[in-house]
Amino acid sequence: GYHNTLEAKRIQSNKQRFCGSDFDGKSPLQEGPCHNKSEFRMHNHNHAHIIFSTDCSGYQHWQSIVLWYSAQMVQHKGPITRIASGCTSYQQASIQKEWDGMSKKSPNGEELLRVHFTPSFSLHDHRYKYSNKPGGLKHWLLNANPAVSEDEVICLLDPDMVLMKPVTSTLLTVNGMTKDAIRRKHVRNQRQVEYIDSSGMAQLLRVASLDEKEPLISHRIEPGKPAGQHFGLGGVWARAGLPKVGKAWKNFSKETICGKNATCTHTSQSDAESKYAVGPVYIACASDWRLIAEKWWEFVPKVYKEYPFLLAEMYALTMAVADLSIPFTLVSNYMVSDPKTRSP
């Protein structure tokens, strides 16, 4: 069977208001009263709903299984949804059967391991599959079962990631202390800043230059206040067309992507680097994800046409959130990766 090809071991639902309709890659998200940020409510627990996008290959199937089991090992309590795009009927049935066999239920009876199937959103005759990420995200927001509630904090990961601790809506745990109880301490030759609580425990790590430009102002993920991993891709797109920019960006047109005089066309390099240079781990409220998904899906094919290379979809997201003026709190402790990256 499908699983046997992987050589891997098994190591409302509430009645919720929901915006949306069927999405085929063309229909817009339907805006409505669910975008009222004043109605935001934090879940009883603060573990995020983790989602990740895959194709239907055996390669990304075993990655998905490893991600799920890593979440169990660290006792992540929130749901985990795989968004699988472009499956054949055989692949879909096989994945669903395996997912059903692995899933666990929450105390209120909801499935914690979920899979959502979408059409393929790959660009250019399936040569660029990473556009499945924004396309699949938008499809899931519109058609998820159970429906995505507006009080959900949603974390978008890549399928090749594993968890070392639960993903939560909390940036800093203050345990009833005032914000002043969190202090900053420079480390590593003054290039980074640790946020340390009164017990001396380091809770958060940031690049010092970012901390100087955008001091941390929130202890948790809230509407309009997403957070994510600071990525070295930076704000190069904001310098597109300038003399000293790289070859791939010399003829890159921000107006083609965002529109004439759109917000992103006026985004400074400083803002692009300190507010929008985000990569996975991305964490935001569902109300923000609905706005981001719409704009991200709109921008991806345009960015890929101007920049037909790997990471086009990541640059499209950074431009989308800049155009929406939804800044991310950028931190360096969400992901452990290559120590030579520019956000250690």
C-alpha positions in Angstrom: 0.0 0.0 0.0 0.9 3.7 0.0 2.4 3.7 3.4 4.6 0.6 2.7 6.4 2.6 0.0 7.6 5.1 2.6 9.8 2.7 4.6 8.7 4.6 7.7 7.6 3.2 11.0 4.6 4.5 13.0 7.2 5.7 15.6 -18.4 21.4 15.6 -18.0 21.0 16.0 -19.2 24.3 17.5 -21.5 26.5 15.5 -18.9 29.1 14.5 -19.3 32.1 12.3 -17.2 31.5 9.2 -16.4 33.6 6.2 -15.9 32.0 2.8 -17.0 29.8 0.0 -15.5 27.2 -2.3 -12.1 28.4 -3.6 -10.8 27.3 -6.9 -7.8 29.7 -7.1 -9.8 32.5 -8.4 -12.6 33.4 -6.0 -11.8 36.0 -3.3 -12.2 35.4 0.4 -15.5 36.8 1.5 -15.1 39.6 4.1 -17.7 39.9 6.7 -18.4 40.3 10.4 -15.8 37.7 11.3 -13.1 40.3 10.7 -14.2 42.2 13.8 -11.0 42.2 15.9 -12.8 43.4 19.0 -14.4 40.0 19.3 -11.0 38.2 19.7 -11.0 35.6 22.4 -8.0 33.5 23.5 -8.4 29.8 23.6 -8.7 28.1 27.0 -5.2 26.8 26.3 -2.7 28.9 24.3 -1.3 26.2 22.1 -1.5 27.2 18.4 -3.3 25.4 15.6 -0.4 24.2 13.5 -0.8 23.9 9.7 1.6 23.0 7.0 1.3 22.6 3.2 2.5 19.5 1.2 2.1 17.8 -2.1 1.1 14.1 -2.0 4.5 12.5 -2.5 5.8 9.8 -0.3 8.7 12.1 0.6 6.4 14.8 2.1 4.2 12.1 3.6 6.8 10.8 5.9 7.9 14.3 6.7 4.3 14.9 7.8 4.3 11.8 10.0 7.6 12.9 11.7 6.2 16.4 12.4 3.1 14.9 14.0 5.1 12.5 16.2 7.5 15.3 17.2 4.5 17.3 18.4 3.3 14.4 20.5 6.8 14.0 22.0 6.8 17.7 23.2 3.1 17.5 24.3 1.8 20.1 21.9 -2.0 20.3 22.7 -3.3 22.2 19.7 -4.6 20.6 16.5 -2.3 19.9 13.6 -3.6 20.1 10.0 -1.8 18.9 6.9 -3.0 20.8 3.8 -2.3 18.3 0.9 -2.6 19.7 -2.6 -3.0 17.8 -5.9 -3.6 14.3 -4.7 -4.9 11.5 -6.8 -8.0 9.7 -5.5 -5.8 6.8 -4.4 -3.3 9.1 -2.6 -6.2 10.9 -0.9 -7.8 7.7 0.3 -4.5 6.3 1.6 -3.5 9.5 3.4 -6.9 9.9 5.0 -6.9 6.3 6.2 -3.5 6.6 7.8 -4.3 10.0 9.3 -7.4 8.5 10.9 -5.4 5.7 12.4 -2.8 8.1 13.9 -5.0 10.8 15.2 -5.9 11.5 18.8 -8.9 13.3 20.2 -8.9 16.4 22.4 -10.8 16.4 25.7 -13.8 17.9 23.9 -13.8 15.1 21.3 -12.2 17.0 18.4 -9.6 15.3 16.1 -6.2 16.7 16.8 -4.5 15.4 13.6 -6.4 16.5 10.5 -5.8 16.6 6.8 -7.4 18.9 4.3 -7.3 18.2 0.6 -7.1 20.8 -2.1 -6.6 21.0 -5.9 -3.1 21.7 -7.1 -2.1 25.3 -7.1 1.3 24.8 -8.7 2.3 27.4 -11.2 3.6 26.9 -14.7 2.5 23.3 -15.4 3.5 22.2 -11.9 7.1 23.5 -12.2 6.7 25.7 -9.1 4.9 23.7 -6.4 5.5 26.1 -3.6 2.6 28.2 -4.7 0.5 25.4 -3.1 1.3 27.0 0.2 -0.7 30.2 -0.2 -3.3 28.5 -2.4 -3.8 25.7 0.0 -3.9 28.0 3.0 -6.7 30.1 1.3 -8.6 27.0 0.4 -8.4 25.6 4.0 -9.5 28.9 5.5 -12.6 28.8 3.2 -13.5 25.1 3.5 -12.0 23.7 6.7 -14.0 21.1 8.6 -14.4 22.0 11.4 -14.5 25.6 10.3 -11.7 27.9 11.4 -12.9 30.2 14.2 -11.8 33.8 14.5 -10.2 33.2 17.9 -7.7 30.6 16.6 -4.0 31.4 16.7 -2.6 29.6 13.7 1.0 28.7 13.1 2.2 27.9 9.6 5.2 25.6 9.4 7.1 23.8 6.6 6.7 20.1 6.5 10.4 19.3 7.0 10.3 20.9 10.5 10.1 19.1 13.8 9.0 20.5 17.2 11.3 20.9 20.1 8.7 22.5 22.3 4.9 23.3 21.9 4.0 26.3 19.7 2.0 28.8 21.7 0.4 32.2 21.4 2.8 33.5 24.0 5.9 35.5 23.2 6.9 36.2 26.8 5.6 34.5 29.9 5.3 37.0 32.7 3.2 35.0 35.2 1.4 38.0 36.6 4.5 40.1 36.7 4.6 43.6 35.2 6.2 44.0 31.8 9.1 45.7 33.5 10.0 42.4 35.1 11.3 41.3 31.7 14.7 42.7 31.1 17.0 42.7 28.1 20.6 41.4 28.0 23.0 41.7 25.1 24.8 38.5 24.2 27.2 37.3 21.5 29.3 40.4 21.1 26.3 42.7 21.4 24.7 41.4 18.2 21.8 39.7 19.9 19.4 40.5 22.8 17.9 38.0 25.2 14.7 38.8 27.0 15.2 37.4 30.6 12.6 37.1 33.3 13.1 37.8 37.0 14.2 34.2 37.6 17.1 34.6 35.1 15.4 32.4 32.5 16.0 33.6 28.9 12.6 33.5 27.1 13.2 35.2 23.8 16.1 35.9 21.4 16.3 38.8 18.9 18.9 40.4 16.7 20.0 43.5 18.4 19.6 45.8 15.4 15.9 44.7 15.1 15.3 45.3 18.8 16.6 48.8 18.4 14.3 49.5 15.5 11.2 47.6 16.7 11.2 47.1 20.4 9.0 44.2 21.5 5.6 45.6 22.5 3.4 42.5 23.0 3.6 39.4 25.2 1.3 37.3 23.0 0.0 36.9 19.5 -3.1 39.1 19.0 -5.1 40.4 16.1 -2.8 42.8 14.1 0.2 41.5 16.1 1.6 38.4 14.4 5.1 37.1 15.0 7.5 34.9 13.2 11.1 33.7 12.6 13.4 36.4 11.3 14.8 35.3 8.0 17.9 36.4 6.2 16.0 37.1 3.0 15.6 40.6 4.4 14.1 43.5 2.5 15.9 43.1 -0.8 12.7 43.5 -2.8 12.3 47.0 -1.3 15.6 48.0 -3.1 14.5 46.5 -6.5 15.7 48.6 -9.4 18.4 50.4 -7.5 22.0 50.4 -8.9 23.6 48.1 -6.3 20.8 45.5 -6.1 21.5 42.0 -7.3 21.0 41.0 -10.9 17.7 39.2 -10.2 16.2 42.3 -8.8 17.4 45.0 -11.2 14.3 44.7 -13.4 11.9 43.6 -10.6 8.8 45.8 -10.6 7.1 46.5 -7.3 4.3 48.3 -9.2 3.6 45.2 -11.2 3.1 43.1 -8.1 1.3 45.6 -5.8 -0.2 48.2 -8.2 0.7 51.8 -8.9 1.3 53.8 -5.7 0.3 50.8 -3.5 1.6 50.7 0.0 4.3 48.2 -0.7 5.8 50.4 -3.4 6.7 52.9 -0.7 8.0 50.4 1.9 11.5 51.4 3.0 14.3 48.9 3.1 14.5 49.5 6.9 10.8 48.6 7.4 11.1 45.7 5.0 13.9 44.3 7.1 12.6 45.1 10.6 8.9 44.5 10.2 8.3 42.1 7.3 11.4 39.9 6.8 9.6 36.8 8.1 9.7 33.1 7.3 8.4 30.0 8.9 7.6 29.8 11.8 4.7 32.2 11.0 2.1 32.8 13.8 -1.0 34.9 13.5 -4.7 35.1 14.4 -7.1 33.6 11.9 -8.5 37.1 11.2 -5.1 38.2 10.0 -4.5 35.0 8.1 -7.6 35.6 6.1 -6.3 39.0 4.9 -2.8 37.7 4.4 -3.9 34.6 2.4 -5.9 36.7 0.0 -3.1 39.1 -0.8 -0.4 36.4 -0.7 -2.2 34.2 -3.3 -2.7 37.3 -5.5 1.0 38.2 -5.3 2.6 34.8 -5.8 2.1 34.4 -9.6 3.2 38.0 -10.1 6.3 37.6 -8.0 7.2 34.4 -9.7 6.9 36.0 -13.1 9.3 38.8 -12.1 11.5 36.5 -9.9 11.2 32.9 -11.3 13.4 31.3 -8.6 13.2 29.4 -5.3 11.7 31.5 -2.4 9.4 33.4 -4.8 6.4 32.5 -2.6 8.3 33.7 0.6 9.1 37.1 -1.0 5.5 37.3 -2.1 4.4 36.9 1.6 6.7 39.6 2.8 5.4 41.9 0.1 1.8 41.0 0.9 2.1 41.8 4.6 3.9 45.0 3.8 1.2 46.0 1.4 -1.4 45.2 4.1 0.7 47.0 6.8 0.6 44.0 9.1 4.1 44.0 10.7 5.5 40.9 12.3 7.4 40.7 15.5 10.6 39.1 14.3 12.5 36.8 16.7 15.4 34.4 16.3 14.4 31.6 18.7 11.5 30.0 16.8 13.7 27.9 14.6 17.1 26.1 15.0 18.8 25.9 11.6 22.0 26.6 9.8 24.2 28.6 12.2 25.5 30.6 9.2 22.1 32.2 8.5 21.8 35.9 9.1 19.4 35.5 12.0 21.3 33.2 14.3 
